[in-house]
Amino acid sequence: MFGKASRALGWSLVNTAVGRLGTLAIGIALARLLGPSEFGVFAVAMVALLAVLSFHELGVSLAIVRWPGDPAEIAPTVATISVASSVLIYAGCFLGAPAFAASMGAPAAAGVIRLLALSVVVSGLVAVPAALLQRGFRQDRKMLADQVNNWGGALVSIALAATGMGAMSLAVGRLAGSAVSAVLLVWAAPGRLRFGFDPGRARALLRFGLPLAGSSVVVFAVATVDQVVVGHVLGATALGFYVLAFNLSNWPVTMFSQPVRSVAPAAFARLQHDPPALRGAFLSTAGLLAGLTLPVCLLLSGAAEPLIRLVYGGRWGPAADALLWLAILGGFRIMFELMYDYFVVLARSRVVFTVQLIWLVVLVPALIAGAEAKGIPGVGAAHVAVAALVVLPMYLWELHRAGVGARAVLARIAVPAIIAAVVGLAAVAAHAAIPRDLVALAVAGLVALTAIGLLLHRTRGALRGLRTLEGADA
């Protein structure tokens, strides 16, 4: 028996798999109903929402996950800070919506932004319950809320889109799903949601949370500045193509990385007083993630054109040019997110902030140059170049300073990366040799599954770190 951490990881994987597969199917339906233009308007609103979600609770909720004592000591203060800051941020979002929408080339998105941004207030309200479930490895309870959010909200969006509501249908569905999910999270979390304010604890929480919130803003900027560049330079319709490709490239990240990230911070925190075991758990998790995700990322890259054409239809063809690069970027992002969580547990938030800030400073001019030179494919290529040549070396250097050698990290991910490259080339060859898209995708998918099976057999001991965590918990 793997214990709490292993069970939590299992529930999180199931939760994400079911939710992601459902979201993928519903996303296909919505893309075909709305088309690139309306989809681009909603994408503008989502950029605004993700911006404020990146810092709306000032980073204090994560303190509950790694608090060494009873989290009930700080929960009321965390809840008060989260809700108050979320309400203030929504007010600013409401006032700034028209200017932001106009700068993105989609003035019609202002009303969508104002409605969709109400999700910020909902998220602030449930910050404490969600953190308590994460701390207690209760991903089974969180799964119920997440699935209601995904399916309920998406079905509402489809019904409204079919009546001709356009981009607003997506905003209404998203808000409805998050509201019902919030009720379930409050119900499922241990204890009841309470508000209070202890000035001393508030100062300590803000000292912990504000660097993380600042880092989260930069993380958000790194993750979405490409969409801002595409919208501002190329327009809302090009943004619709780009966001569709980005969402599809995000599938491996959501399917595999996010479940691990829902467990890893709490799991690593159990070993923060045992550095050798903590380093071993990090390396094991890195090897496991690389084996699971890199072949899938390169499969998406190599099979981008037939995949987009078969699944979304011919009018979405330009999205394939961006997907070729964004899928490769997804592999880098999965590794970077794990490193981010590791440094957070080590309480080295300044390291994370510095890496993200340098990433952003280098990325912005590269993206603008890529957009002006080659359109959305140029944006994707610029993203990959900066990740490989700037960000990866910085993270490896900081890991070295933290006691995790670069050679040890590369040894865990080198073989999965090489095999993933073979998968990508096989997907390109299948598309070139087989005229029928479905058959070409089936052949490429079979190669990818074989590769993943071989890599999982090679890293079959990677979950031993979770067994170690259970021992630490005991």
N, C-alpha and C positions, 0 to 999 in steps of 0.2 A: 504493500500500500504506500503510495507516494505521500500521503498526508495532505494537510490543508492547502499548501501552495500548489501541489500538483492537481488537486481537485479543482481549485480555483482557476488554474490555467485551462483545465479541460472544459469547465463550464464557459469560460470566456471564449475559447475557441469555437464551441458549439454556438454560443450566442452570436458571435461575429459572423460565423459561416452562414447561419440561417438568415441573419439580418442582411448580410451583404448580398447573398444570392437573391433574396427577395427584392432588395433595393435595385440590384442590377436589372431584374426583369421589369420592375416598375419604371425604372429610368428609361429603359428602351421604349416602353409604351408612351411615356411623357415626351421623349425626344421626337417620336414619330407624330404625336399629336400637335406639338408646339412648333417645331422647326427651329432652325438656328437663330433667327432674329428674336423671337420671344424667349428662347432659352438664354440668349445673351443678356436680355433685360434682367431675368432672374439672377443670372450669374453676377451682375453688377451688385444686386442687393445682397447676395451671399458674401461677396467680398467685404461689404460693410459690416455684416453680421459677424463674420469670423474675426474681423479686426477688433471689435469690442469684446467678443468672447475671450480673446487672448489675454485680457487683463482685468475683466470686469470685477472679479472678487479679490483683486490685489495680491493674488498668490498665497493667501492665508490658509486656504482649505487644505493644501498639501501638508501643512503643519500637523493636522490631525492624523495623517497617515504615519508620520515618523515621530509623533510625540512619545517620549519614553514612559510617561505615566498614564493615568486614566484620561482618555480624550474628553470625558465629560467636564474636566476642569476648564477647558478652553472652548468647548463647542458653542455655548451661548454667545461669547464674544465674537467668534468666527462668523456665526450666523448673522449677527448684527452688522458687522463690517461688510459681509458679502452682499446683503440685501441693500444696505444704504449706498454702497458704491455702485451697484448695478442700476439702481433707480437714477442716480445722478448721471451715469454714463448714457442711459437711454434718453434722458432729456437732451443731452448734447447731440446724440445721434438724430433725434427728431428734428432739431433745429438745423443741423448741417446736411440733412438728406438731399435737398434740392441742389446745393452746390456740388456735392460729391457726385450725384447722378449726372449732372451736366458735364463735369470734368471727365467722366468716363464715356461720354458720347451717347448717353441714354437718359435724357431728361425724364422720360416716362417712368423711370425706375424709382422716383422719389417716394411715391405712395407705397410701393412694394417694400422699400427699405423701412419706412416708418412702421408698417405692420409687422414685418418680419423681425425687426429689432426688439419687439416685446419679448422675444425668446430670451433676451439678456436678463430681464427681470426674473423670469421663470428659472433660469439657470442659477442666478444668485440665490434664490430661495431654497434650492435643493443642493447647494454646494456641500453643506454639512452632511446630510443623509448619504449622498453619493460617496463622500470621503470615508464615512464610517463603514459602509459596505465594502469599500476597497480595503480598508485596514483589516477588517475581519475576514477577508478572502471569501465574501459572500457573493460571488459572481452569479450563483444560481438565482438569487433574488433579483439581482440587477438585470438578469436576462429577461425576466418578465416585463419590466418597465421599458427596456430597450426595444423589445419586439413590438410592444403596443405602440411605442413612438414611431418605429419604422413603418409598420404595416398600416396602422390606423391613419397616420398622417399622409402616407403615400396614397392610400385608397381615396381619402378625401380630395387630394390633389387631382387624381385621375378623373373622379366624378365631376369636379368643377371644370377641369380642362376640356372635358368632352362637351360642356355647355358653352364653351367659347370665352371663358374668363381669362385666358392667356396666362401671363407670368404671375398674376395675382393668385391664381389657383395654387401655385406652388407655395406661396407665402402663407396662405390660409391653412393648407395642409400641414406645413411644417409647424406652425404655431399650435394647431389643434393637437398634433401628436405630442409635442413637448409638454403641453399643459396636462394631458392625461398621464403621461409618463411621470411628471412631477408628483402627482398625487400618489402613484404607486411607490415611488422612491421614499417618500415621507412615511408611508405605511410600512414598508419593508425594513427600514433602517432600525437598528437597535435603539431603544429609548424614544423619547418624543422630541420633536423640534422645539427648542427653547431659545429665547432671545435674552440677552443680557449684555452688560458692558463692564469689564474690569480694566481700568486705565493701564495698570501695570502690565497685564497680559496683552493688552492691545498693542502697547509699545513693542513688546517682545515679538508678537506676531508680525507686526509691520516690518521690524528689522529683518525677520526671516523672509517674509513674503514679498516685500517691495523689490529686492534684487531679482527674485524669480519672476515677478510681474513685469519688470523692465526687460528681463531676458525673454519672457513670453511675447512681449510686443515685438522684439527683434526677430524671434522665431517666426511669429506670424508674418512679419514683413518679408522675411526670406521665403516663406512658403507661398505668399500671395502677391509679391511685388511683380511677378511675371504677369499675373492677370491684370494688375493695374496698368502695366506697360502696354499690354495687348489692347485693353479697352481704350486707353488714352491715345495710343499711336495708330492702331489699326481699326478701332470701332467696335460696336457691340456685336455685330454679326460674326466678326473674326473671333471675338471673345467667346461666343457660343461654341464655335468649332474647337477652340483651345480648351475650354472648360470640359467639354465632352471627353476630349482626349485625356485631360488631366484626371478626370474622375475615373476613367477606365484604367489609367496607369496607377491610380491610387488603390486599386483592388487588392494587390498583394500586400500593400502597407496596412490596409484596414483588416484584411483577413488574417494576417499572421503577426504583424508587428504590434498592432493595438491590443490584442489579447495578452501578449507578453507584457506590454507596458502597463496593463491594468493590474498585473501581479508583481512585476519586477521591482518597483520602488519599495513596496511593503516587504517583499521577499529579501531584497538586498539589505534593507534596513535591519532585519533580524541578525545580519552578519557584520554590521558596521564596527563591532568591537573585536572581530576576528578577521583581520586583513587578508591573510592567505586564503581563507575559505571564501571571502568576498570576491577576491580576484579569480579564484577558480570558478565560482558561480557565474561571474561575468563572461569568462572565456567560453564556458560550456554553452551559455545562452547565445553568445555570438555565433558559435559554430552551428547550433541548431537552427537559428534564424536564417543564416546564410544558405544552409542546405535546403530549407523549405521554400525560400522566397526568390533567390537569385535565378533559378531556372524558369520560374514563372514570369519574372520580369523580362528576361531575354526572349521568352516565348512571345509575350505581348509585343515586344519590339520587332522581332522578325516577322511576325504574322499580322502586323498592323493593318495593312491594306485590305486583305481579304476579310479580316475580322470586322472592321468598320463597315465595309460594304455589305457583308452578309447580315450583320446584326442590326445596324441602324438605317441602312438604305443608302442609295447612291448619292443623295443630296448632302450627306454628311462626309463624303469622301475626303475633303481637305483636312479633316481631323486626323487622318492616318499619318500625314506628314509630321504632325506634332507628336503623335503617340510613339513613333519610332524612337524619339529621343527621351520623351517623358517616362517611358517604361524603364529605360536604363537609369534615369534619375531616381526612380522609385527604389531601386536596389541600394543606391547610396543613402537615401533617406532612412531606410530601415536600419542600417548600421548606425547612422548618426543619431537617431532617436534613442537607441539603446545606450550609446555613449553619453548622451544628454542625461538620461535617467541615472546612470552610474555616478556622474559628477554631482548630481543633485543629492543623492544619498550620502556622498562624501562631504556634503555641505560646502562644495566648491562652486557656488553659483556664479562667482565672478569669472571663473574659467569659462563657463558656459556662455555668459554674457559677452565676453571678449571674442570668443570664436564666432558667435552669431553676428556680432557687430562687424567684424572684419569681413565675414561672408557677405553681409548686406552691402557694405561699402564697395566691394569689388563687383558684386553681382549687378547692381543697378546700371552702371554704364555698359556692362557686357550685354545685358538684356536689350537695352535701347539700341545698341549697335546691331544686335542680331535681328531685332524687329525691323529696323530700317533696311537692312541688307537682304534678308531672306523671308520676312514675314514670320508666321507662327513656327515654322520649322527652325528658323534662326534663333528664336527665343528658347526653344527646347535645347538646341545644340549649345547655346551659351550657358545654360543652366548646368549641363553635364560637364562642360569644360571647367567651370569654376569649382564644382563639387570635387572633381578628380584632382585638379592641380593646386587648389588652395585649401579647401576645407579638410579633406582627408589627411593631408600631411599635418595640419594643425592639431586635429584630434589625436592622431597617433603620437605626436610629441607630448601633448598634455597627459595622455595615458601613460607614457613612459615616465613622466615626472611623478605620476601617482603610483608607480610601482608595477604597471602592466606593460611589459616590453612590446615594442612595435612588432618584433619578430613573432612573438607569441600570438598576437592578434592576427597578423597576416597568415600565420600557419593555419589558423582556424578557418579563414575565409578564402584562401588561395585556391584550394581544390574545388570548392563549390563555384567560385567565379570562373574557373577554366571550363568546368563542365557546363555551366550556364551559357558560356560563349558558344560552345558546341551546339547547345539546344537552339540558340538564336540563329546560327548559321543553317541548321537543319530546317528551321521554319522558313527561312528565305529560300532555300533550295526546293522545299515542298511547294511553295507558292509559284516558283518559276517553272517547275516541271509538271504541276497538276493544274489543269484549267479550272476545275470545279472547286470553288472556295471551301465548301463544306468538307470535301475529301482532303484538301490540303491542310485545313485546320485539324482534322482528325489525326492525320499522320504526324503533324508537328506536336499535337497534344500527347500522343502516345510516346514520342521521344522524350518529352518533358516529364511525364509520369515515371518513365523508366529511370531517368536521371535522378529524380527526387527519391525514388525507392533506393537506389544505390547510395545516395548521400545519407539518407536516414539510417541505412544499415551501417554505414561507416561511422556515424555519430550516435550510435544507439545508446551510448553511455552518457549522453549530454544532459539527461534529466537527473543525473545523480546530484547535481547541485540543488535541486528541489528537495531531494531526500535529506541533504545536509541542512537545508533550511528548516525542515520539520524537526530535526534534532535540536537545532538552535532554539526553535520555538518551545520545545519541550523543556 
